[in-house]
């Protein structure tokens, strides 16, 4: 039996929050334990309830989502944060990920994708919306030419490219392992080898690379 995942949602738009609640409630393993309409209330709830996941809108009154993330990082709270936003740009993406968010979803994401993202971050994995544009995932330092990208991918084995393709579609290691009929440890080894061959460093570099280069996979 799967464990229950306790969630606090923070969004100041009543209609959107109602739809978000309905989509989360479709999964019997997800349980909403708090509901905040401003950032200060969201921060207080995380401190008091200690949920597994905070689903956080960035544009909120009293205290915005970025300031909530900054406070949580300073306090070293164990709650995993998944940002839900309309912003599809590299500056916002880089800022919130550097502040400790482990998920980034666009607000127009499908209900199933939101639930998948919550499950992923609850297990400590990174989850980035597959609908996020490639441009938003790029930083000036990381931009590569198409030829250089393809050359890097040539270093990978067929299985490593298969794993990378699954990563680009937002799948977790356990899901990839089940689909490929291998152990999760084998998937983790492939992920490590990909990072080594492509010189990828940092907690979400592999995800960013996979999404950025998915057209070549």
Secondary structure as GFF3:
##gff-version 3
##sequence-region A 1 217
A	DSSP	beta_strand	5	10	.	.	.	ID=ss1
A	DSSP	alpha_helix	14	25	.	.	.	ID=ss2
A	DSSP	beta_strand	30	36	.	.	.	ID=ss3
A	DSSP	alpha_helix	39	49	.	.	.	ID=ss4
A	DSSP	beta_strand	53	57	.	.	.	ID=ss5
A	DSSP	alpha_helix	65	75	.	.	.	ID=ss6
A	DSSP	beta_strand	80	85	.	.	.	ID=ss7
A	DSSP	alpha_helix	90	98	.	.	.	ID=ss8
A	DSSP	beta_strand	103	106	.	.	.	ID=ss9
A	DSSP	alpha_helix	111	122	.	.	.	ID=ss10
A	DSSP	beta_strand	127	128	.	.	.	ID=ss11
A	DSSP	three_ten_helix	135	137	.	.	.	ID=ss12
A	DSSP	alpha_helix	146	153	.	.	.	ID=ss13
A	DSSP	alpha_helix	158	168	.	.	.	ID=ss14
A	DSSP	alpha_helix	173	180	.	.	.	ID=ss15
A	DSSP	alpha_helix	184	198	.	.	.	ID=ss16
A	DSSP	alpha_helix	205	212	.	.	.	ID=ss17
A	DSSP	three_ten_helix	214	216	.	.	.	ID=ss18
###
